[in-house]
Every structure is written in structure tokens, then in C-alpha cells.
Amino acid sequence: MTFHILISDPLSEEGIYPLRQANGVNIVMETNLTPEQLEDRIHGFDALLVRSQTQVTRELIEKASNLKIIGRAGVGVDNIDLEAATEHGIIVVNAPDGNTNSAAEHTMAMIMSMARKIPQAFHALRNQQWDRKSYVGVELKNKTLGVVGFGRIGQEVAARAKGQRMNVIAYDPFLTAEKAEKLGVDFGSVEDVLRAADFITVHTPLLKETKHLINKEAFEIMKDGVQIVNCARGGIIDENALYNAVKSGKVAGAALDVFEQEPMVDFRLLDLPEIIATPHLGASTFEAQESVAVDVSVDVVSYFTTGTVRNSVNLPSVPKEIMKKIEPYFDLSERLGAFLTDLAGATAEEVTVRYAGELANMDVRPLTRNMLKGMLKRHLGKQVNNVNALYLANQKGIVVTEQKTTESKGFMTLITVEVKTANGVRKVAGTLLNGQGARIVKVDDYLVDVVPEGHLLYVSHNDRPGVIGRVGTLLGQENVNIATMQVGRSIVGGSAIMMLSIDKPAETGSLEQLAKLDEIQGVTAINI
């Protein structure tokens, strides 16, 4: 059987070498097609390989009656309609590792250029100014590099920094003290990193939690004269706050490859001589461009020969008979993962998922992956999906175990998720109630009946008269409306919990005030 592959964006011959070597593959390379021309050509092709130029729209996908796989030679898939591809049973693969070395090298180049003021000195020479005194730099040796986000790229940057005899302190939600020690770096919270570092580089995805992670308050706790780099995503650093920090002298230098708006429209930052910048060049090397093409080509060949891929970014086809039985539990499983991540408040080391009742006799692996998606996306964002969730968990060193039992403790089905962290073991159990949807029925050892959605507060307290009233009164004073409240306790007068559903997220100050109330042991905000 021959598989027909259309390449609609320029890819090097070296990049598509795995396709050339594969048996039963017919390659057609036609670049610069208009959308209308591509729609006319796509029928009959089994695979489509693109970079960022081709827009793989729903309209195109609906015309591609034979298409089975789309390969994006790069990291982002913004130009591909993932929902439409999934609906039509088309696998989408990308190359998440291909630009790791390129991005790490660019980060180090920016750090060294910033430290020695190389761009500024060159610009002066171009203007026929021989000025040595104005461009005295600093050495990297014995300085501390703070790395916020310690994934593939962050670790590569750290290795290069250590080669420059820098000290490295890192933060990542999946980094533990034990892992840090093995990698030869110090480990701390975001605040620890910001306080200790002479140079700071960020390598996190851009999420709600990481947008403006480096803001006015963050700059205030940094060392005077700190230098900062962003080669990750625009928006992690608050550009207005950075501008003010440089103007005040708090920040001695900044190197930016990415911006909150691209192409960059507000060049105010570049008016500051302390700031150097490049136009999003982190992955722009010949080697990286070739590497991402090779990775995608290998995945396409693997799919046609073995039916497996390494880097899928969407949900693969699931046998209809399995999907029909487990599909109602997908939403519940994801919500349990998200709930438990907020509740635990620390990096998971081990995750155990127990399926009881009717689910015990089914293939529940898709549900486990979906639960992990809910758990991991708090830190990794949209890159996590049902296909790669288990792979990413394994990469982060999280041990995942599935258990099954027919004993469901009075429920038709019951899903219990238990997570072990450095802080201890936490667990949550949920089920589907006929006609009423998802419910959390147990948190740790407390029985509850909670709808896992919206803004929730978990309050642990001593079972004493007046505690509930004090909590309600304080939230009322903070203009936080309580929609529902569930109370669970094991023995009268012992430890107890409240699960509150509230109409809007509680502010940090409100949570701190709650935690100070008499008999309150702890307060955790959970947002689903």
C-alpha cells in the first residue's frame, strides 16, 4: 500500500530524509499554494506536512477526505484547527524537542551579550565612537543564575551556565530537592530564586498563572543590579514593570527575544540603553529547522508503519465500544485531577487511580490519561492532552498506578485519585449521579457532596461551635458570596472540613484572613 504525503511549506531534503527512505511513501512537495489551491489538492493525500505558513483550517480538513495525520515541523500548532482534526479522526504531531538546543544557546548568547554590553558597544563603534569606559561589563564566574522553569530548555541553560562557573538556583513545579541535587543545582521557590539570583532567565509556558509572573512585586524582591532574560514567551515579564525597574536602576540589564505583542509595536523598551533585544530568534538556526522536520518525518513514518507516534498533540481515535462506555466519565476524571492538584499544593511524586464498580471491567486507560491532563495542565498548559499526559508524567518522574475493584462502597461507579507529595498523601473520590452529573463524594477521609466546578474553598478546622459563622461573616465582609457549603467530620469535636462554593475567586488577602480565624487549620482555594 502506498501512502501519499503532501508537503505544503518549505522543508529541507535533510529534514524529510526519513520519508525518502521509507517504503510505500509517495512525496509531493508543493509550496506557496493559495488556500483555494490547497483545498483542491488535498483530496487523496494521507498526510500533510507544514510549518507555520500553511493554515490548516476546518474548511481544508473537511476537504481532506483521506487525511490521517498532520505534521507540524515546529513546536506551536496555532495554524492548525486541532478541534476539527480531532473530530475527523486526524492525528496531529509536532516537534517539541527539536529547538531545545537552539533556544538554550540563544539564551546563553543573550546573557553573555547583556553582561558584556556587546550590542551597545558595537552600536557605538558603528557610530564612530571609541568609548571603552561606558561599556564595562561583569563576569559570569561565581554569579548566581536563577532559572524559573526547569524543563528541557531550562536544564540545558543551567548546564551551559555551570560551564561558565556560575552557581544555579532553579524553580519548577515538578522539581524536587532530590532531583535538583542530582542535576547539581540549588532548589527553591520562585521567591527564593528571585532573591538569590544575579541573573534571571525564565523558561515557563505562558499560562494564566505565569502571565506577568515577573511583575512589580517580583522586581522589588530581587537584588539591586539584577539582569534578566526572556527567551521563552512574551507576557511572562510585565513589560511596563520592567521599564520602570530599569529606569529606577533596580534592573541593570535586560535581554528580550519575545514580547507581549509580536511583531513588536511598542518600542519604548528599546529606548533604554540597558535593554538588548532580538525578534524572536530562539529557534532560528539551520540545525533546529532541520531537527524539527526530521522529528515530524519520523513520526509520520512511524504512524504509517506501526500505528504509533511520539508527539501527538490531540486525542487519537478510541474504539467506539470503549468510548461509548467511558465517555461520560471523561469530564469527571479531568476535574478530579485539577481539584487534587490545587488541594495538594505540591508536586506529585506518585499518583494512584482506583476504579471501582462498573468501571473495574473496562479499559480505563484513557480516563487515567485524562485525569493526568487535568492534573498537569495546571503547570504545563495547553500542551498537555490525553495522548501525551502519561508521557509527560513519566518525564517528570511521577509514578502512575491504576487499580481496579468491583467493590464501590454503595456507588455504581467510583473513581478515587490519590497523590503522594513531599507534604504527604491527599485523595479525592468522585462519581456520576444519575441526572445530576459529576460529584466529589470524599475528600481525604471526609464524606461530602460537592459539584466539582467553579470557585471552591477547602477549609480545614476544629469542630467547634461558631466556626462556620465566623467564616461566613468574614467572606461576607469581603463581598464574597457563598453559593453552597458542605461540612464533613469524622468525630464530634475533632478535625473537620468545609467545602464552600463561592461566586468569585477569593483574593489572597481574604484567604490569609480566613486562615487567621480561631480554630481554622488551613484554607485552600480550588478553581476548576
C-alpha positions as CSV (number, residue, x, y, z in Angstrom):
1,M,0.0,0.0,0.0
2,T,1.3,3.4,-0.9
3,F,0.8,6.5,1.3
4,H,0.7,9.9,-0.3
5,I,2.3,12.8,1.6
6,L,1.8,16.5,0.7
7,I,4.4,19.0,1.9
8,S,3.0,22.5,1.5
9,D,5.7,24.5,3.3
10,P,9.5,24.5,2.5
11,L,11.3,21.7,4.3
12,S,14.9,20.7,3.6
13,E,15.9,17.5,2.0
14,E,17.8,16.6,5.1
15,G,14.6,17.1,7.2
16,I,12.5,14.8,5.1
17,Y,15.2,12.1,4.7
18,P,13.2,9.6,6.9
19,L,10.3,10.0,4.4
20,R,12.6,9.4,1.4
21,Q,13.9,6.3,3.0
22,A,10.5,4.8,3.9
23,N,8.9,2.1,1.8
24,G,5.5,2.7,0.2
25,V,5.6,6.5,0.5
26,N,4.9,9.0,-2.3
27,I,6.0,12.5,-1.5
28,V,4.7,15.6,-3.3
29,M,6.2,19.0,-2.4
30,E,4.1,22.0,-3.5
31,T,4.7,25.2,-1.6
32,N,3.2,28.6,-1.9
33,L,-0.3,27.2,-2.7
34,T,-3.2,29.5,-2.2
35,P,-5.8,28.3,0.3
36,E,-8.1,27.6,-2.6
37,Q,-5.4,25.6,-4.5
38,L,-4.6,23.6,-1.4
39,E,-8.2,22.7,-0.9
40,D,-8.3,21.5,-4.4
41,R,-5.1,19.4,-4.0
42,I,-5.6,17.9,-0.5
43,H,-8.1,15.2,-1.5
44,G,-6.3,11.9,-1.9
45,F,-3.4,12.7,0.4
46,D,-2.9,10.6,3.6
47,A,-0.5,13.1,5.3
48,L,0.1,16.8,5.3
49,L,3.4,18.3,6.5
50,V,3.5,22.1,7.2
51,R,5.5,24.7,9.0
52,S,3.8,28.0,10.0
53,Q,2.9,29.3,6.6
54,T,0.1,26.9,5.7
55,Q,-3.2,27.5,7.6
56,V,-4.8,24.1,8.2
57,T,-8.4,25.3,8.7
58,R,-11.6,23.4,9.3
59,E,-12.6,24.0,5.7
60,L,-9.3,22.4,4.5
61,I,-9.7,19.5,6.8
62,E,-13.3,18.9,5.6
63,K,-12.0,18.7,2.1
64,A,-9.3,16.2,3.1
65,S,-11.3,13.0,2.9
66,N,-8.3,10.7,3.1
67,L,-6.1,12.7,5.5
68,K,-4.9,10.6,8.5
69,I,-2.1,12.7,10.0
70,I,-0.9,16.3,10.0
71,G,2.8,17.0,10.9
72,R,3.8,20.5,12.1
73,A,7.6,20.9,11.8
74,G,7.9,23.1,14.9
75,V,6.5,23.4,18.4
76,G,3.4,25.6,18.0
77,V,0.3,24.3,16.3
78,D,-1.6,27.7,16.2
79,N,-2.0,27.4,12.4
80,I,-3.9,24.0,12.7
81,D,-7.5,23.6,13.8
82,L,-7.0,20.9,16.4
83,E,-10.7,20.6,17.2
84,A,-11.6,19.9,13.5
85,A,-8.7,17.5,13.1
86,T,-9.8,15.6,16.2
87,E,-13.4,15.5,15.0
88,H,-12.3,14.0,11.8
89,G,-10.0,11.4,13.4
90,I,-6.8,13.0,12.2
91,I,-3.7,12.8,14.3
92,V,-1.7,16.0,14.7
93,V,2.0,15.7,15.6
94,N,4.7,18.3,16.3
95,A,8.3,18.5,17.3
96,P,8.5,19.7,20.9
97,D,12.2,18.8,21.4
98,G,13.7,20.0,18.1
99,N,14.5,23.5,19.2
100,T,15.8,22.8,22.7
101,N,19.5,23.3,21.9
102,S,18.9,26.3,19.7
103,A,16.8,28.1,22.4
104,A,19.3,27.3,25.2
105,E,22.2,28.6,23.1
106,H,20.3,31.8,22.2
107,T,19.6,32.3,25.9
108,M,23.2,32.0,26.8
109,A,24.2,34.3,23.9
110,M,21.8,36.9,25.3
111,I,23.1,36.5,28.8
112,M,26.7,37.0,27.7
113,S,25.9,39.8,25.3
114,M,24.0,41.6,28.1
115,A,26.7,41.0,30.7
116,R,29.4,42.4,28.5
117,K,27.2,45.1,26.8
118,I,28.3,43.8,23.4
119,P,25.4,45.2,21.3
120,Q,25.7,48.6,22.8
121,A,29.4,48.8,22.3
122,F,29.1,47.6,18.7
123,H,26.4,50.2,18.1
124,A,28.7,52.9,19.4
125,L,31.5,51.8,17.1
126,R,29.1,51.8,14.1
127,N,28.6,55.5,15.0
128,Q,32.4,56.0,15.0
129,Q,32.6,56.3,18.8
130,W,35.6,54.6,20.5
131,D,34.2,54.5,24.1
132,R,35.6,51.9,26.4
133,K,34.6,53.4,29.7
134,S,30.9,53.3,29.1
135,Y,30.8,49.6,28.3
136,V,32.4,48.0,31.3
137,G,30.7,44.7,31.9
138,V,30.5,42.0,34.6
139,E,31.9,38.4,34.6
140,L,29.6,35.4,34.9
141,K,32.0,33.4,37.0
142,N,30.7,33.0,40.6
143,K,27.5,34.8,39.8
144,T,24.2,33.1,40.6
145,L,21.8,32.3,37.7
146,G,18.2,31.9,38.7
147,V,16.2,29.7,36.3
148,V,12.4,29.9,36.6
149,G,11.0,26.9,34.7
150,F,13.3,23.9,34.7
151,G,12.1,21.8,31.8
152,R,14.2,20.7,28.8
153,I,15.4,24.2,27.9
154,G,15.9,25.4,31.4
155,Q,18.1,22.4,32.2
156,E,20.2,22.9,29.1
157,V,20.7,26.6,30.0
158,A,21.7,25.5,33.5
159,A,24.3,23.1,32.1
160,R,25.8,25.8,30.0
161,A,25.8,28.3,32.9
162,K,27.7,25.8,35.1
163,G,30.3,25.6,32.3
164,Q,30.8,29.3,32.8
165,R,31.3,28.5,36.5
166,M,28.1,30.1,37.6
167,N,26.0,28.9,40.5
168,V,22.5,27.9,39.6
169,I,19.3,28.0,41.6
170,A,16.1,26.8,39.9
171,Y,12.4,26.6,40.4
172,D,9.9,24.4,38.6
173,P,6.6,23.0,40.0
174,F,7.9,19.5,39.1
175,L,11.4,20.0,40.5
176,T,12.2,18.4,43.9
177,A,15.2,18.9,46.1
178,E,16.4,15.4,45.3
179,K,16.2,16.0,41.5
180,A,17.9,19.3,41.9
181,E,20.8,17.7,43.8
182,K,21.2,15.1,41.1
183,L,21.4,17.9,38.5
184,G,23.9,19.9,40.5
185,V,21.7,22.9,41.1
186,D,20.1,24.6,44.1
187,F,16.4,24.3,44.5
188,G,13.9,26.9,45.9
189,S,10.6,28.6,45.4
190,V,10.1,31.4,42.9
191,E,10.7,33.9,45.6
192,D,13.9,32.1,46.6
193,V,15.2,32.2,43.1
194,L,14.3,35.9,42.6
195,R,16.0,36.9,45.9
196,A,19.2,34.9,45.3
197,A,20.0,35.5,41.6
198,D,22.3,37.9,39.9
199,F,21.0,36.9,36.6
200,I,17.4,35.5,36.0
201,T,16.1,33.6,33.0
202,V,12.5,32.4,32.5
203,H,11.5,29.2,30.7
204,T,7.9,28.6,31.5
205,P,4.9,28.3,29.2
206,L,2.6,31.3,29.1
207,L,-0.4,30.4,31.3
208,K,-2.8,32.4,33.5
209,E,-0.6,31.5,36.4
210,T,2.6,32.7,34.7
211,K,1.4,35.8,32.9
212,H,3.2,38.7,34.4
213,L,4.9,36.3,36.8
214,I,7.8,38.8,36.8
215,N,5.9,41.9,37.9
216,K,6.4,45.0,40.1
217,E,6.3,42.9,43.3
218,A,8.8,40.4,41.8
219,F,11.3,43.1,40.9
220,E,11.1,44.6,44.4
221,I,12.4,41.4,46.0
222,M,15.3,41.0,43.5
223,K,18.8,42.1,44.1
224,D,19.8,45.6,43.1
225,G,21.5,45.5,39.7
226,V,19.9,42.2,38.7
227,Q,19.9,41.3,35.0
228,I,17.0,39.4,33.4
229,V,16.4,37.4,30.2
230,N,13.2,36.2,28.5
231,C,13.7,33.9,25.5
232,A,10.5,31.9,26.4
233,R,7.2,33.6,25.9
234,G,6.2,37.3,25.8
235,G,4.0,38.2,28.7
236,I,5.8,36.3,31.4
237,I,7.6,39.5,32.2
238,D,5.4,42.6,32.7
239,E,7.0,45.0,30.3
240,N,5.7,48.1,32.0
241,A,7.1,46.9,35.3
242,L,10.4,46.0,33.6
243,Y,10.6,49.5,32.1
244,N,10.1,51.1,35.5
245,A,12.6,48.8,37.1
246,V,15.3,49.6,34.6
247,K,14.6,53.4,34.8
248,S,14.9,53.2,38.6
249,G,18.2,51.4,38.4
250,K,16.8,48.2,40.1
251,V,17.5,46.2,36.9
252,A,20.9,46.8,35.4
253,G,20.1,45.0,32.2
254,A,17.5,43.0,30.3
255,A,17.7,40.8,27.2
256,L,14.4,40.0,25.4
257,D,13.7,37.7,22.5
258,V,10.0,37.7,22.9
259,F,7.4,40.3,23.6
260,E,3.8,40.7,24.8
261,Q,2.8,41.8,21.3
262,E,4.5,40.4,18.2
263,P,5.6,41.9,15.8
264,M,6.6,44.4,18.5
265,V,4.7,47.6,18.2
266,D,5.8,49.5,21.4
267,F,9.5,50.1,21.1
268,R,9.6,52.2,24.3
269,L,11.7,49.5,26.0
270,L,14.4,49.7,23.3
271,D,14.8,53.4,24.1
272,L,16.6,52.2,27.2
273,P,20.3,51.6,26.6
274,E,20.3,48.8,29.3
275,I,18.0,46.6,27.2
276,I,19.0,44.4,24.2
277,A,16.6,42.5,22.1
278,T,16.1,40.1,19.1
279,P,13.0,39.5,17.1
280,H,12.0,36.0,18.4
281,L,15.1,34.2,17.1
282,G,15.3,31.5,19.8
283,A,14.6,28.6,17.4
284,S,16.0,30.2,14.3
285,T,19.0,28.1,13.4
286,F,19.5,25.8,10.4
287,E,20.0,22.9,12.7
288,A,16.8,23.5,14.7
289,Q,14.8,23.9,11.5
290,E,16.2,20.6,10.2
291,S,15.7,18.8,13.5
292,V,12.0,19.7,13.8
293,A,11.4,18.5,10.2
294,V,13.3,15.2,11.0
295,D,11.2,14.6,14.2
296,V,7.9,15.1,12.4
297,S,9.0,13.0,9.4
298,V,9.9,10.1,11.8
299,D,6.6,10.3,13.5
300,V,4.7,10.2,10.2
301,V,6.7,7.2,9.1
302,S,6.1,5.5,12.4
303,Y,2.3,6.1,12.2
304,F,2.1,4.5,8.8
305,T,4.3,1.5,9.7
306,T,3.3,0.8,13.4
307,G,0.3,3.0,14.1
308,T,2.2,4.8,16.9
309,V,3.5,8.3,17.3
310,R,5.7,10.0,19.9
311,N,4.5,13.6,19.8
312,S,0.7,13.7,19.2
313,V,-1.0,16.9,20.3
314,N,-4.6,15.8,20.0
315,L,-6.8,12.9,21.0
316,P,-6.3,9.8,18.9
317,S,-9.2,7.6,17.8
318,V,-10.6,5.4,20.5
319,P,-12.7,2.2,19.7
320,K,-16.3,3.1,19.7
321,E,-17.3,0.3,22.1
322,I,-14.8,1.6,24.7
323,M,-15.6,5.3,24.1
324,K,-19.4,4.7,24.5
325,K,-18.9,3.2,28.0
326,I,-16.3,5.5,29.4
327,E,-17.1,8.8,27.7
328,P,-19.5,10.0,30.4
329,Y,-16.5,9.9,32.9
330,F,-14.0,12.0,30.9
331,D,-15.2,15.3,32.4
332,L,-15.2,13.8,35.9
333,S,-11.7,12.4,35.6
334,E,-10.2,15.7,34.4
335,R,-11.9,17.6,37.2
336,L,-10.7,15.2,39.8
337,G,-7.1,15.8,38.6
338,A,-7.5,19.5,38.6
339,F,-9.1,19.5,42.1
340,L,-6.4,17.3,43.6
341,T,-3.6,19.4,42.2
342,D,-4.9,22.5,43.9
343,L,-5.7,20.7,47.1
344,A,-2.2,19.0,47.4
345,G,-0.4,22.3,46.6
346,A,2.9,20.4,45.9
347,T,4.5,18.5,43.1
348,A,3.2,14.9,42.7
349,E,5.6,12.1,43.2
350,E,3.2,9.2,42.9
351,V,-0.4,9.1,41.6
352,T,-2.8,6.2,42.2
353,V,-6.1,6.0,40.4
354,R,-8.6,3.4,41.7
355,Y,-11.6,2.4,39.6
356,A,-14.5,0.7,41.4
357,G,-17.8,-0.7,40.4
358,E,-18.8,-0.9,36.7
359,L,-15.5,0.7,35.5
360,A,-13.5,-2.1,37.0
361,N,-14.3,-4.3,34.0
362,M,-13.4,-1.7,31.4
363,D,-10.3,-0.4,29.7
364,V,-9.9,2.8,31.7
365,R,-6.5,3.9,30.5
366,P,-8.0,6.8,28.5
367,L,-9.6,8.0,31.8
368,T,-6.3,7.9,33.6
369,R,-4.6,9.9,30.9
370,N,-7.5,12.4,31.0
371,M,-7.1,12.7,34.8
372,L,-3.4,13.3,34.4
373,K,-4.2,16.0,31.8
374,G,-6.3,17.8,34.4
375,M,-3.5,17.4,36.9
376,L,-0.6,18.5,34.7
377,K,-2.2,21.3,32.8
378,R,-2.1,23.5,35.9
379,H,1.6,23.8,35.3
380,L,2.1,22.9,31.6
381,G,-0.9,24.5,30.0
382,K,-2.4,23.5,26.7
383,Q,0.5,21.4,25.6
384,V,-0.9,18.6,27.8
385,N,-3.6,16.4,26.2
386,N,-4.9,12.9,26.5
387,V,-2.2,11.4,24.3
388,N,0.9,12.9,25.9
389,A,-0.3,13.3,29.6
390,L,1.2,9.9,30.7
391,Y,4.4,10.5,28.8
392,L,4.8,13.9,30.4
393,A,4.1,12.5,33.8
394,N,6.8,9.9,33.3
395,Q,9.2,12.6,32.1
396,K,8.6,14.5,35.3
397,G,9.3,11.4,37.4
398,I,5.7,10.9,38.5
399,V,4.9,7.2,39.2
400,V,1.3,6.5,37.9
401,T,-0.6,3.4,39.1
402,E,-4.0,2.0,38.1
403,Q,-6.0,-0.2,40.4
404,K,-9.4,-1.8,39.9
405,T,-12.0,-3.3,42.3
406,T,-15.6,-4.3,41.9
407,E,-16.3,-3.0,45.5
408,S,-17.7,0.5,45.0
409,K,-19.0,1.3,48.5
410,G,-22.6,1.8,47.5
411,F,-21.9,3.7,44.3
412,M,-22.4,2.2,40.8
413,T,-19.0,3.6,39.9
414,L,-16.3,5.4,41.9
415,I,-13.1,7.0,40.8
416,T,-10.6,7.7,43.6
417,V,-7.4,9.6,42.9
418,E,-4.6,9.6,45.5
419,V,-1.5,11.7,45.2
420,K,1.7,11.5,47.2
421,T,3.8,14.7,47.5
422,A,6.5,15.9,49.8
423,N,3.7,17.3,52.0
424,G,2.0,13.9,52.4
425,V,-0.8,12.0,50.8
426,R,-4.1,13.6,49.6
427,K,-7.0,11.9,47.9
428,V,-10.4,12.7,46.4
429,A,-13.2,10.4,45.1
430,G,-15.9,11.2,42.6
431,T,-18.8,9.6,40.8
432,L,-21.7,10.4,38.5
433,L,-25.1,10.9,39.9
434,N,-28.0,9.9,37.7
435,G,-29.3,13.0,36.0
436,Q,-27.2,15.3,38.3
437,G,-23.7,15.0,36.8
438,A,-20.3,14.9,38.5
439,R,-19.9,14.8,42.2
440,I,-17.0,14.7,44.6
441,V,-18.1,12.4,47.4
442,K,-15.0,12.1,49.5
443,V,-12.0,14.4,50.3
444,D,-9.3,12.5,52.2
445,D,-11.4,10.7,54.8
446,Y,-14.3,13.1,54.9
447,L,-17.6,12.4,53.2
448,V,-19.0,15.3,51.2
449,D,-21.3,16.1,48.2
450,V,-19.6,18.7,46.1
451,V,-20.1,19.7,42.4
452,P,-16.5,20.0,41.1
453,E,-16.8,23.3,39.2
454,G,-16.2,27.0,39.6
455,H,-14.5,28.6,42.6
456,L,-14.2,26.4,45.7
457,L,-12.7,26.9,49.1
458,Y,-11.4,24.0,51.2
459,V,-11.3,24.9,54.9
460,S,-9.8,22.5,57.5
461,H,-10.8,23.4,61.0
462,N,-11.5,22.2,64.5
463,D,-15.1,21.1,65.0
464,R,-16.2,23.9,67.4
465,P,-19.4,26.0,67.7
466,G,-19.3,29.3,65.8
467,V,-16.5,28.4,63.3
468,I,-18.9,28.2,60.3
469,G,-20.5,31.5,61.3
470,R,-17.1,33.3,61.6
471,V,-16.1,32.0,58.1
472,G,-19.4,33.2,56.6
473,T,-19.2,36.6,58.3
474,L,-15.6,37.2,57.1
475,L,-16.4,36.2,53.5
476,G,-19.5,38.5,53.6
477,Q,-17.3,41.4,54.7
478,E,-15.1,40.7,51.8
479,N,-18.1,40.7,49.4
480,V,-17.7,37.0,48.6
481,N,-21.0,35.2,48.2
482,I,-21.3,31.6,49.3
483,A,-23.3,29.5,46.9
484,T,-23.1,26.2,48.7
485,M,-21.4,24.7,51.8
486,Q,-20.6,21.2,52.7
487,V,-19.3,20.2,56.1
488,G,-17.5,16.9,56.8
489,R,-16.2,15.5,60.1
490,S,-15.0,12.2,61.5
491,I,-15.9,12.6,65.2
492,V,-17.7,15.3,67.1
493,G,-15.3,17.9,68.4
494,G,-12.4,16.6,66.2
495,S,-11.0,17.8,62.9
496,A,-13.4,18.8,60.2
497,I,-13.6,20.4,56.8
498,M,-15.8,22.8,55.0
499,M,-16.2,22.8,51.2
500,L,-17.5,26.1,50.0
501,S,-18.6,27.0,46.5
502,I,-18.3,30.8,46.0
503,D,-19.3,33.2,43.2
504,K,-15.9,34.6,42.5
505,P,-12.3,33.8,43.3
506,A,-11.2,34.7,46.8
507,E,-8.4,37.3,47.0
508,T,-5.2,36.3,48.6
509,G,-5.9,38.8,51.4
510,S,-9.2,37.1,52.1
511,L,-7.6,33.7,52.3
512,E,-5.0,35.0,54.7
513,Q,-7.6,36.5,57.0
514,L,-9.6,33.2,56.9
515,A,-6.5,31.3,57.9
516,K,-6.0,33.5,61.0
517,L,-9.5,32.8,62.4
518,D,-9.7,30.8,65.6
519,E,-10.0,27.1,65.1
520,I,-9.0,27.3,61.4
521,Q,-6.2,24.9,60.4
522,G,-5.8,25.8,56.8
523,V,-7.5,27.3,53.7
524,T,-7.0,26.3,50.1
525,A,-8.5,27.9,47.0
526,I,-9.5,25.5,44.3
527,N,-10.6,26.7,40.8
528,I,-12.0,24.3,38.2
